[in-house]
Amino acid sequence: MDLTKKIRDFINENLIVFDDDAEFTDSDNIFALGFVNSLFAMKLVSYVENNFNIKVANEDLRIENFNSVDNIAAFINSKTQL
């Protein structure tokens, strides 16, 4: 399965919006759009660590790494390419 699809599916399953028609692109800032909150941010970090077998270090906990599907995918790729 495509990396961005996996990430998008996880986010869609955890959206905290009341509109079932909420849409976003892979480059949209999901935090700025109000689709997720800080609690979801921690869930997202846990998801990334557990599903992609990487460790998210303290210095990696920057909103830029997790605010869009594209940025999450780039972060995962940067950690798995080491």
N, C-alpha and C positions, 0 to 999 in steps of 0.2 A: 504494500500500500504506500502511496505517495506520502512523504513526510508532511507536507502542508495540509493534505487531506486529514491525516491523523490529528494534527493540531486543531484544525478547524472543527472537526467532529467533536473533540473534547470541549472546546470552547462553546460550541452550539449546545451541547448537553448541559452546560453549566451557566448559561446566560441568566442573568437576573433581571430580565425585562418581562413586562406583562403583555407585550405585543408579540404574538407568535410569528409575525411577518418581519421581525427585526432582521435587517440584513447588513452585512459589512463585507468589505473586500479584504484581501490578504494584507493590504498595506494600511488599512484603517487602524487608528489608535483606539483599541477597544476600551481603554480606561477613559479616555476623553469623551467617547461616545456614551459613557455611563452604563455600559453593558456589564461591567464587572466592578468589584470593589476590592478592598485590601485583603479581606478574608479569601476571596477567590485567588488573589495573587499568590498567597501561600500554598493554596491547593494546586495552582499552576506549577509552581516550583517543584512541589512534590511529584506531580505528574511527570514533569521533565526528567527528574532524577530517576524515578522508578521505571519509566517506560523506555528510556534511552540509555540507561546504565551510565549516567554521568553524575558527577558531584558538582553541585552549584556552590561555589565558594562565596564567602562574604563579599568579595570585591565584584562578583558577578551579579549581585543583587541590585541591579540598576534597572529602572523602569524601561529604559531603552531596549533592554534585552528581552522584555516580555510584553511590550505594549501592542504588538501586532503579530499576526501569523507569520509574516515574512521575517520579522526580527527574531521571533522564537526559533524558526527554522534555521536562520543564519547562526544564532547562538549555539544550537545543538550541533550544527555542522562544524562550527569552530572547535567545539569540545571533542567531537569524535574524530576529527582530522589530526589530532595531536599525535 
